[in-house]
Amino acid sequence: MKRVAVLGATGLVGRTFVKLLGGHPWFKVEKLIASEKSAGKKYGDLVEDSPEEFRDYYVISLNEFLENPGVDLVFNALPASISRDVEEKLAQEIPVFTNARAHRYDEDVPILVPEVNKDHLKLVEVQRKRRGWKGFIVTNPNCSTAILTLSLAPLRNFGIKKVRVATMQAISGAGFSGLSAYAIQDNVIPFISGEEWKIENESKKIMGKLKGDEIEPASFDVIAIATRVPVIHGHTEAVFVELENPDIKSIREAIENFDPLKDLKLPSYEKPIVYTEIPQPRLHRDRGRGLTVTVGRLERTSEGVKYVALGHNLVRGAAGGSVLNAELAYKLKII
């Protein structure tokens, strides 16, 4: 049993980490870390819907934790603005599985979606050698990117040439204070700062090939438009893919049969993709405990196919993806 700490445990992603790790067979949460103003208070007093298991845990400040971590691995849900230094300090001794973007674009740090690019975990050894660390950093992607790349993975064998995507992203992706009710009610906001760049660049890294000590990004272009819509949880994406071999029947079969890690029996693992003709956030975001992406509306176009993908942004797109990353590393004896 690995001793675990959750950083940023009172935020939306941090709360999701805590819920997902309750009763975990491999990871035992021992420390919950939050801001100085939360330190010394019981987690249940700060988070009303805390799992019973953690209600009486006393929250620790980040500075106190960094003085003496005393755990085997860390899940990070801190803001990107403070994550870089914190992650590098911890990774000298401890594996860090992070939702923050601070290290996603480092050459020796994988952006991991286990069902899509598990071989990228080999970068951990490159990272340790280059940086002289005992631990390491593994990132998960931006929430929209996680959903998109998972939906694209079954299409690899059909020769992806171009990807175009328009996202309709839930308000929880902006955090507790990210949007006012007045701004989002009765509205669609066709701009999310930095989001389109992340989707376009992270997708190419995730879908790329590991060659030696580095990742060669995917050769196809990804172009995104990101919008915010008045949905609480669940990002919906309209995806258009140009393919070398757009055999619609074979593509449908590949999507429905896609289940690459089922034999590893990871504790959190769920079938990664389920096909439903009309995916909808309210109906389908919680599929597979929030880890399953729903794909539908698959149709042939003049250049390839178009479809709709839907996933839970806080689970598959954030904390749940990071927990899966750690489970894969544990199963492969990297931790």
C-alpha positions in Angstrom: 0.0 0.0 0.0 1.5 3.3 -1.1 1.1 6.4 1.2 -0.4 9.3 -0.7 -0.9 13.0 -0.4 -3.3 15.2 -2.3 -2.2 18.8 -3.0 -4.9 21.4 -3.5 -7.4 19.0 -1.8 -10.2 21.6 -1.3 -10.5 22.7 -5.0 -12.8 21.1 -7.6 -10.1 18.8 -8.9 -8.6 18.1 -5.5 -12.0 17.1 -4.1 -12.4 14.7 -7.1 -9.0 13.2 -6.3 -10.1 12.6 -2.7 -13.4 11.0 -3.7 -11.7 8.7 -6.2 -9.0 7.6 -3.8 -11.4 6.6 -1.0 -11.0 3.0 -0.2 -8.4 2.5 -2.9 -6.7 -0.9 -2.8 -3.2 0.3 -3.7 -3.1 3.9 -2.5 -3.9 5.2 1.0 -4.4 8.9 1.4 -2.5 10.1 4.5 -2.2 13.8 3.9 -4.5 16.5 2.5 -2.8 19.8 1.6 -4.5 23.1 1.0 -3.9 26.8 1.6 -2.7 28.5 4.8 -6.3 29.6 5.6 -7.5 26.0 5.5 -4.6 24.5 7.4 -5.5 23.1 10.8 -9.2 22.6 10.0 -11.0 19.4 9.5 -11.5 18.4 5.9 -15.2 17.7 6.5 -15.7 21.2 7.8 -14.2 22.6 4.6 -15.8 20.3 2.2 -19.4 19.5 3.0 -19.6 16.5 0.7 -16.3 14.9 1.9 -16.3 11.1 2.0 -16.8 9.9 5.5 -13.3 8.4 5.4 -11.7 11.8 5.3 -14.0 14.1 7.3 -11.8 14.1 10.4 -8.5 14.6 8.5 -6.8 17.8 9.5 -5.7 19.8 6.5 -1.9 20.6 6.2 -0.5 23.8 4.7 1.7 23.4 1.6 4.8 24.9 3.4 4.4 22.4 6.3 4.1 19.5 3.9 7.1 20.5 1.9 9.2 20.5 5.0 8.5 16.8 5.6 6.4 15.1 2.9 6.5 11.6 4.5 4.5 9.9 1.7 5.3 7.6 -1.3 3.6 9.6 -4.0 1.8 12.8 -4.6 -1.3 13.8 -6.6 -1.2 17.5 -7.5 -4.3 19.7 -8.0 -2.5 23.0 -7.2 -2.7 26.0 -9.6 -0.2 25.9 -12.4 1.2 29.2 -11.2 2.8 27.6 -8.1 3.1 24.0 -9.4 6.4 24.1 -11.2 8.7 24.7 -8.2 6.6 22.5 -5.9 6.6 19.6 -8.3 10.4 19.8 -9.0 11.1 19.9 -5.3 9.0 16.9 -4.5 10.2 14.9 -7.6 13.7 14.9 -6.3 12.5 12.1 -4.0 8.8 11.3 -4.7 6.8 10.4 -7.8 4.4 13.3 -8.7 1.2 12.7 -10.7 -0.1 16.1 -11.7 -3.1 17.8 -13.2 -1.2 21.0 -13.5 0.2 22.1 -16.9 3.5 23.4 -15.6 5.6 20.5 -16.9 3.5 19.2 -19.7 5.7 20.6 -22.4 9.1 19.5 -21.0 10.7 17.1 -23.4 11.4 14.4 -20.7 7.9 14.6 -19.1 5.1 12.5 -20.5 1.5 13.8 -21.0 -0.1 10.5 -20.3 -3.4 9.0 -21.3 -2.9 5.3 -20.4 -5.1 3.8 -23.1 -3.4 6.0 -25.8 0.3 6.3 -25.0 1.3 4.1 -22.1 4.7 3.5 -23.7 5.5 7.2 -23.0 6.0 6.2 -19.4 9.5 5.1 -20.5 10.4 8.8 -20.3 10.4 8.4 -16.5 13.8 6.8 -16.7 15.1 9.5 -19.1 13.8 12.1 -16.7 15.5 10.5 -13.6 18.8 10.3 -15.4 18.8 13.8 -16.8 17.7 15.5 -13.6 19.2 13.2 -11.0 15.9 12.6 -9.3 14.7 9.5 -7.4 11.1 10.5 -8.1 9.6 11.8 -11.3 6.8 13.9 -12.8 3.9 12.5 -14.9 1.3 14.9 -16.2 -2.2 14.3 -17.5 -3.5 16.6 -20.3 -5.8 19.4 -20.4 -9.4 18.1 -19.9 -10.5 18.6 -23.5 -7.4 17.1 -24.8 -7.8 13.9 -22.7 -11.3 13.4 -24.2 -10.2 14.2 -27.7 -7.1 12.0 -27.8 -9.0 9.0 -26.3 -11.6 9.3 -29.0 -8.9 9.5 -31.7 -6.9 6.5 -30.5 -9.1 3.9 -32.3 -8.7 5.9 -35.6 -4.9 5.6 -35.7 -4.9 2.5 -38.0 -7.0 4.5 -40.5 -4.3 7.1 -41.2 -5.2 10.3 -39.4 -4.2 13.3 -41.7 -6.0 16.3 -40.1 -8.1 16.9 -37.0 -10.6 19.7 -36.4 -12.5 20.1 -33.2 -15.0 22.5 -31.6 -15.4 22.0 -27.9 -18.5 22.9 -25.7 -16.9 22.9 -22.3 -18.6 22.7 -18.9 -18.4 25.6 -16.4 -16.7 23.4 -13.8 -13.6 23.4 -16.0 -13.1 27.0 -15.0 -13.0 26.2 -11.3 -15.1 27.5 -8.4 -14.6 31.2 -9.3 -13.9 30.9 -13.0 -17.1 32.3 -14.3 -19.9 34.4 -12.8 -23.5 33.0 -13.1 -24.4 36.2 -14.9 -21.7 35.6 -17.6 -22.6 32.0 -18.4 -26.4 32.0 -17.9 -28.3 32.0 -21.2 -25.0 32.3 -23.0 -22.2 30.6 -25.0 -18.7 32.1 -24.6 -16.6 31.3 -27.7 -13.2 31.8 -26.1 -11.3 30.2 -23.3 -7.8 31.7 -22.8 -5.0 29.3 -23.8 -7.3 26.4 -24.3 -7.0 26.0 -28.0 -3.2 26.1 -27.9 -3.2 23.4 -25.3 -5.6 21.1 -27.3 -3.6 21.6 -30.5 -0.2 21.0 -29.0 -0.8 18.5 -26.2 -2.8 16.2 -28.7 0.2 16.0 -31.0 2.6 15.1 -28.2 0.2 12.4 -26.8 -0.5 10.9 -30.2 3.2 11.1 -31.1 5.8 8.2 -31.1 8.5 7.6 -28.5 11.8 7.4 -30.4 14.8 6.8 -28.2 14.8 9.5 -25.4 12.2 11.8 -26.9 8.7 12.0 -28.4 8.3 12.7 -32.0 4.9 14.6 -32.2 2.2 13.3 -34.5 2.5 14.6 -38.0 -1.1 15.6 -38.5 -2.5 19.1 -37.8 -5.0 19.7 -34.9 -7.0 22.9 -35.1 -9.4 23.7 -32.2 -12.1 26.2 -31.3 -13.0 26.2 -27.6 -16.2 27.4 -26.1 -17.8 27.5 -22.6 -21.4 26.5 -22.3 -23.9 26.5 -19.4 -23.4 22.8 -18.4 -22.1 22.0 -14.9 -19.9 18.9 -15.8 -19.1 17.2 -19.1 -17.2 18.5 -22.1 -18.8 17.8 -25.5 -16.6 17.9 -28.6 -17.6 18.0 -32.3 -14.7 16.3 -34.1 -13.8 16.2 -37.8 -11.0 13.9 -38.9 -9.5 13.6 -42.4 -8.4 10.0 -42.9 -6.4 8.0 -45.5 -8.9 5.1 -45.2 -12.3 6.3 -44.1 -14.0 2.9 -43.9 -17.0 3.8 -41.7 -18.0 0.3 -40.8 -14.5 -0.7 -39.7 -14.1 2.6 -37.8 -17.3 2.0 -35.9 -16.1 -1.5 -35.0 -12.7 -0.1 -33.9 -14.3 2.4 -31.6 -16.7 -0.1 -30.0 -13.9 -2.7 -29.5 -11.3 -0.3 -28.2 -10.3 -1.5 -24.7 -6.5 -1.8 -24.7 -5.7 -2.1 -21.0 -8.5 -4.4 -19.8 -6.1 -7.2 -19.0 -4.1 -5.1 -16.6 -7.0 -5.0 -14.2 -6.2 -1.5 -12.8 -8.6 -0.7 -9.9 -10.1 2.4 -11.5 -10.2 1.1 -15.0 -13.4 1.3 -17.0 -14.1 0.6 -20.7 -12.6 3.8 -22.2 -15.1 4.4 -25.0 -18.8 3.5 -25.3 -20.8 4.3 -28.5 -24.1 6.0 -28.1 -25.8 7.7 -31.1 -26.5 11.0 -29.4 -24.1 11.8 -26.5 -25.4 14.2 -23.9 -23.6 15.5 -20.8 -26.6 15.2 -18.4 -27.2 11.5 -19.5 -23.7 10.2 -20.1 -21.0 12.2 -18.3 -20.9 9.7 -15.3 -20.4 6.6 -17.4 -17.8 4.3 -16.0 -17.6 6.4 -12.9 -16.7 9.4 -15.1 -13.8 7.6 -16.8 -15.7 6.5 -19.9 -15.9 8.7 -23.0 -19.1 8.5 -25.0 -18.7 8.7 -28.8 -21.7 9.1 -31.2 -23.0 10.8 -34.4 -20.3 9.0 -36.4 -20.8 9.8 -40.0 -18.8 9.7 -43.3 -17.6 13.0 -44.8 -16.0 13.8 -48.1 -12.5 13.6 -46.4 -13.0 11.2 -43.6 -15.4 11.1 -40.6 -17.1 13.4 -38.1 -18.4 12.5 -34.7 -19.3 13.8 -31.2 -17.2 12.9 -28.1 -18.3 13.5 -24.5 -16.4 13.0 -21.3 -16.4 14.1 -17.6 -13.9 16.9 -17.4 -13.1 16.5 -13.6 -12.7 12.7 -13.8 -11.5 11.5 -17.2 -10.2 15.0 -17.9 -8.4 15.6 -14.6 -8.2 13.7 -11.4 -9.4 10.3 -12.7 -6.9 10.4 -15.5 -4.1 11.1 -13.0 -5.2 8.2 -10.7 -5.2 5.9 -13.8 -1.7 7.1 -14.6 -0.5 6.2 -11.1 -2.2 2.8 -11.2 -0.5 2.1 -14.5 2.9 3.1 -13.1 2.3 0.9 -10.1 1.3 -2.1 -12.2 4.4 -1.7 -14.3 6.5 -1.5 -11.2 7.7 2.1 -12.0 6.6 3.0 -8.4 
